[in-house]
Amino acid sequence: MQFMIDPPLPPDPLVQHWLKRHQSYASFILHMIGIPPTILGVLFVSIYLTLLSLPIFFVALALFVGGYLLQFAGHAIEGTDPGEIIYFKRKLGLPYVEFPPGRSPEKADAPA
């Protein structure tokens, strides 16, 4: 009996771009630690709005801000602007650093 197994899907272009921008181990690890609390902070806001509990609000705020600070620290280590900052700099016509100095997206495609 043979089973048909679907081939793996190609990575989404957004995921590929994110991985190219976060190749430093320190930046990648800080993002992996910082993203979950950021998401939890957003989710806790809905609990706060339901219960109107000030301690829950402070927990949500601490998770959100702390998670974002870890991610911003990763970008500072790597020498790049965070995606949110890049968005506003593009809109204002200001220069921004999307990839670390010395590494263009083309170089990021090459195997290390």
C-alpha positions as CSV (number, residue, x, y, z in Angstrom):
1,M,0.0,0.0,0.0
2,Q,1.4,3.4,-1.0
3,F,0.7,6.6,0.7
4,M,0.9,10.0,-1.1
5,I,3.0,12.4,0.9
6,D,2.7,16.1,0.0
7,P,6.1,17.7,-0.6
8,P,6.9,20.4,1.9
9,L,5.7,23.9,1.0
10,P,8.3,26.5,0.1
11,P,9.0,29.0,2.8
12,D,6.8,32.1,2.7
13,P,8.7,35.1,1.3
14,L,8.0,37.1,4.5
15,V,9.6,34.4,6.6
16,Q,12.6,34.2,4.3
17,H,13.0,38.0,4.5
18,W,12.7,37.9,8.3
19,L,15.4,35.1,8.5
20,K,17.7,37.1,6.3
21,R,17.4,40.1,8.6
22,H,18.0,38.1,11.8
23,Q,21.1,36.0,11.1
24,S,23.1,37.0,14.2
25,Y,22.7,34.3,16.8
26,A,22.3,36.9,19.6
27,S,19.6,38.8,17.6
28,F,17.8,35.6,16.7
29,I,17.8,34.4,20.3
30,L,16.6,37.7,21.7
31,H,13.7,37.7,19.2
32,M,12.8,34.1,20.1
33,I,12.7,35.1,23.8
34,G,11.1,38.5,23.2
35,I,8.3,37.7,20.7
36,P,6.2,35.4,23.1
37,P,5.9,38.0,25.9
38,T,5.0,40.7,23.4
39,I,2.1,38.5,22.1
40,L,1.1,37.6,25.6
41,G,1.1,41.3,26.6
42,V,-1.4,42.0,23.8
43,L,-3.6,39.0,24.8
44,F,-3.5,40.2,28.5
45,V,-5.0,43.5,27.4
46,S,-8.2,41.8,26.5
47,I,-8.3,40.2,29.9
48,Y,-7.7,43.6,31.5
49,L,-10.5,45.1,29.5
50,T,-12.8,42.4,30.7
51,L,-11.9,42.5,34.4
52,L,-10.6,46.1,34.6
53,S,-7.9,44.9,36.9
54,L,-5.0,47.3,37.3
55,P,-2.5,44.6,38.2
56,I,-3.3,42.7,35.0
57,F,-2.8,45.9,33.1
58,F,0.6,46.3,34.5
59,V,1.5,42.7,33.8
60,A,0.3,43.2,30.2
61,L,2.3,46.4,29.9
62,A,5.5,44.8,31.3
63,L,5.2,41.8,29.0
64,F,4.6,43.9,25.9
65,V,7.3,46.5,26.6
66,G,9.8,44.0,27.9
67,G,9.3,41.7,24.9
68,Y,9.8,44.7,22.5
69,L,12.9,45.9,24.4
70,L,14.5,42.4,23.9
71,Q,13.7,42.6,20.2
72,F,15.1,46.1,19.9
73,A,18.2,45.0,21.7
74,G,18.7,42.3,19.1
75,H,18.5,44.9,16.4
76,A,21.0,47.1,18.2
77,I,23.4,44.2,18.5
78,E,23.0,43.5,14.8
79,G,23.3,47.1,13.7
80,T,19.9,47.3,12.0
81,D,16.7,49.2,12.4
82,P,13.6,47.3,13.7
83,G,10.9,46.6,11.1
84,E,8.5,49.1,12.8
85,I,11.1,51.8,12.6
86,I,11.9,51.0,9.0
87,Y,8.2,51.4,8.1
88,F,8.1,54.9,9.5
89,K,11.5,55.9,8.1
90,R,10.3,54.8,4.6
91,K,7.1,56.8,5.0
92,L,9.1,59.9,6.0
93,G,11.7,59.4,3.3
94,L,14.5,58.9,5.9
95,P,17.5,56.6,5.5
96,Y,17.3,53.2,7.3
97,V,19.4,50.1,7.8
98,E,17.5,47.0,6.9
99,F,20.5,44.6,6.7
100,P,23.7,44.7,8.8
101,P,26.6,46.7,7.2
102,G,28.5,44.5,4.9
103,R,25.7,42.1,4.2
104,S,23.1,42.8,1.5
105,P,20.1,40.6,0.9
106,E,21.9,39.0,-2.0
107,K,24.8,38.0,0.2
108,A,22.3,36.6,2.8
109,D,21.0,34.2,0.0
110,A,24.5,32.6,-0.3
111,P,25.1,29.6,1.9
112,A,27.3,30.4,4.9
